[in-house]
Amino acid sequence: MSKAKKFSDCKSDEKRADYLANHDVWESGEFKEIGFAEPPKRPLRQQLHMRIDESAIQRLKQVAGRKGMGYQTLARMWLLERLEREEV
């Protein structure tokens, strides 16, 4: 049986593992169950379909590649930035 009186007394992973193997920490009340908050609800998204010339897609892919992101992510980002500018 582990010599530590409480889990917090265990200073190494080995001692913690030994403690947990030999003690019922739920019964002792040392650990209490915690609840988790509901994740925030994300707004619903819809798909937007549009036709774009292949050369524009290739240029978009090149720029996105330099920025280290996907071309669709970049297009969405640019669209949202432009919408913000237009609303001012």
Contacts in CASP RR format, 6 or more apart in sequence:
PFRMAT RR
TARGET T0000
AUTHOR 0000-0000-0000
METHOD contacts of the structure
MODEL  1
MSKAKKFSDCKSDEKRADYLANHDVWESGEFKEIGFAEPPKRPLRQQLHM
RIDESAIQRLKQVAGRKGMGYQTLARMWLLERLEREEV
1 22 0 8 1.000
2 10 0 8 1.000
2 15 0 8 1.000
2 18 0 8 1.000
2 19 0 8 1.000
2 21 0 8 1.000
2 22 0 8 1.000
2 23 0 8 1.000
4 10 0 8 1.000
4 15 0 8 1.000
4 19 0 8 1.000
6 30 0 8 1.000
7 16 0 8 1.000
7 19 0 8 1.000
7 20 0 8 1.000
7 23 0 8 1.000
7 25 0 8 1.000
7 30 0 8 1.000
7 31 0 8 1.000
10 16 0 8 1.000
10 18 0 8 1.000
10 19 0 8 1.000
23 30 0 8 1.000
25 31 0 8 1.000
52 60 0 8 1.000
57 71 0 8 1.000
60 71 0 8 1.000
60 74 0 8 1.000
60 75 0 8 1.000
61 70 0 8 1.000
61 71 0 8 1.000
63 71 0 8 1.000
63 74 0 8 1.000
64 70 0 8 1.000
64 71 0 8 1.000
64 73 0 8 1.000
64 74 0 8 1.000
65 71 0 8 1.000
67 74 0 8 1.000
END
